[in-house]
Amino acid sequence: MRVNYSYLQEQFADSEAILHDIKGLLHTAQFTLGPPVQEFEESFARLCASRFAVGVGTGTDALFLALKAIGVGPGHEVISAPNSFIATTGAIVATGARPVFVDVGEDFCIDPARIERAIRKRTKALLPVHYSGCPAPMGPIMKIARAHKLPVIEDACQAISGAIDGKVTGSFGVAAGFSLHPLKNLNVWGDGGAVVTSDPKIHGRLKLLRNHGLQNRDQVEIFGYNSRLDTLQAIVANHLIKDAEKITNARIRNAARIDEGIRDLSGIVLPPRPHNVRQVYHNYMFQTRDRDRLLAWLLEHGVEAKIHYPIPLHLQKAARHLGYKKGDFPVAERQAKRIITLPVHQHLTDAQIDYMVDTIRKFYTR
Ligand SMILES: *Cc1c(COP(=O)(O)O)cnc(C)c1O
């Protein structure tokens, strides 16, 4: 049996309705900031329990523009986690600010107990990541942010519809960045992203920043960028957003079935699963000392497991100028050696999940 990581061909096997609307776009030819973008922004804001959403070119831009919108720039520092996808740190660097890393906890998210030590005069914002679809501990993070009067931007690229005590990811900080990349839980046919905020001033700045700073056709308010969500992608997103809850629930259900199948194995460590937290499983990850051998075993048996990611950000060549070294973030470094990611997507069948579980069990009980 094969268990693939990607599900895009299945997901878009029947896309007549989307293609029909795209044909409609050809008639109106409103390719940039056409009505579907606004329609998407309204429904996405609602999904994220925020007043506003602004459609942008990518998830990376969503973070970059959110940081720009709150005034982050050269001379500033932004605190984030060293185990994320490179785009989180890339967005900070793109503003001219310096990323400052804080180690993570067993939930793969920034460890609030270590944040305060990293705050300095130059600290301008906190950028926690809801990594793997697990909401970062926003209670303690927001408490620290309030005490130090620091704005929080959430990297919610992996966490559409996550929640803590019913409060959804993206609604904690002053703004949050989301990605619509094909492999994210709410995905389009290429690149796309969105920033959500409930602050009218930030909303206004974001609308300027993504569109050259243009107040209208002739007047430029500030220097900005060209990072608009394509109308075409907004059309796809408007179809997909109707399924967002179904997709999220399918992933949660699949993850619970995997949990159930492997949690008693002494060779593996599952992340915490607190009852008040809604994890949305962009990735299903756990830790094992036998990671490399388990990965090879799974691949050999047709299960397309992956590693997110084997090299932490502070040890990447690109980050050399930041001056970090091996040993600076022991938890993230240990996890980089032990984490493994299993397919958890909404198109998995129970038979595939059970096969994956059996294959893992065989590895440990052989
Ligand atoms: C995917 C992702 C991004 C960037 O999103 P893109 O749309 O690919 O630019 C940023 N942060 C995290 C945690 C991500 O997973």
The ligand as an SDF file (V2000), in Angstrom:
LIG
                    3D

 15 15  0  0  0  0  0  0  0  0999 V2000
    4.2630   28.2010    4.6500 C   0  0  0  0  0  0  0  0  0  0  0  0
    4.7760   29.0160    5.7570 C   0  0  0  0  0  0  0  0  0  0  0  0
    5.1330   30.3640    5.5990 C   0  0  0  0  0  0  0  0  0  0  0  0
    5.1920   31.0580    4.2800 C   0  0  0  0  0  0  0  0  0  0  0  0
    4.1170   30.9090    3.4560 O   0  0  0  0  0  0  0  0  0  0  0  0
    4.2730   31.0230    1.8710 P   0  0  0  0  0  0  0  0  0  0  0  0
    2.8640   31.2060    1.4370 O   0  0  0  0  0  0  0  0  0  0  0  0
    4.8960   29.7680    1.3820 O   0  0  0  0  0  0  0  0  0  0  0  0
    5.1110   32.2310    1.5770 O   0  0  0  0  0  0  0  0  0  0  0  0
    5.5210   31.0670    6.7310 C   0  0  0  0  0  0  0  0  0  0  0  0
    5.5760   30.4880    7.9350 N   0  0  0  0  0  0  0  0  0  0  0  0
    5.2520   29.2000    8.1200 C   0  0  0  0  0  0  0  0  0  0  0  0
    5.3180   28.6260    9.4900 C   0  0  0  0  0  0  0  0  0  0  0  0
    4.8580   28.4150    7.0370 C   0  0  0  0  0  0  0  0  0  0  0  0
    4.5780   27.1240    7.2270 O   0  0  0  0  0  0  0  0  0  0  0  0
  1  2  1  0
  2  3  1  0
  2 14  2  0
  3  4  1  0
  3 10  2  0
  4  5  1  0
  5  6  1  0
  6  7  2  0
  6  8  1  0
  6  9  1  0
 10 11  1  0
 11 12  2  0
 12 13  1  0
 12 14  1  0
 14 15  1  0
M  END
$$$$
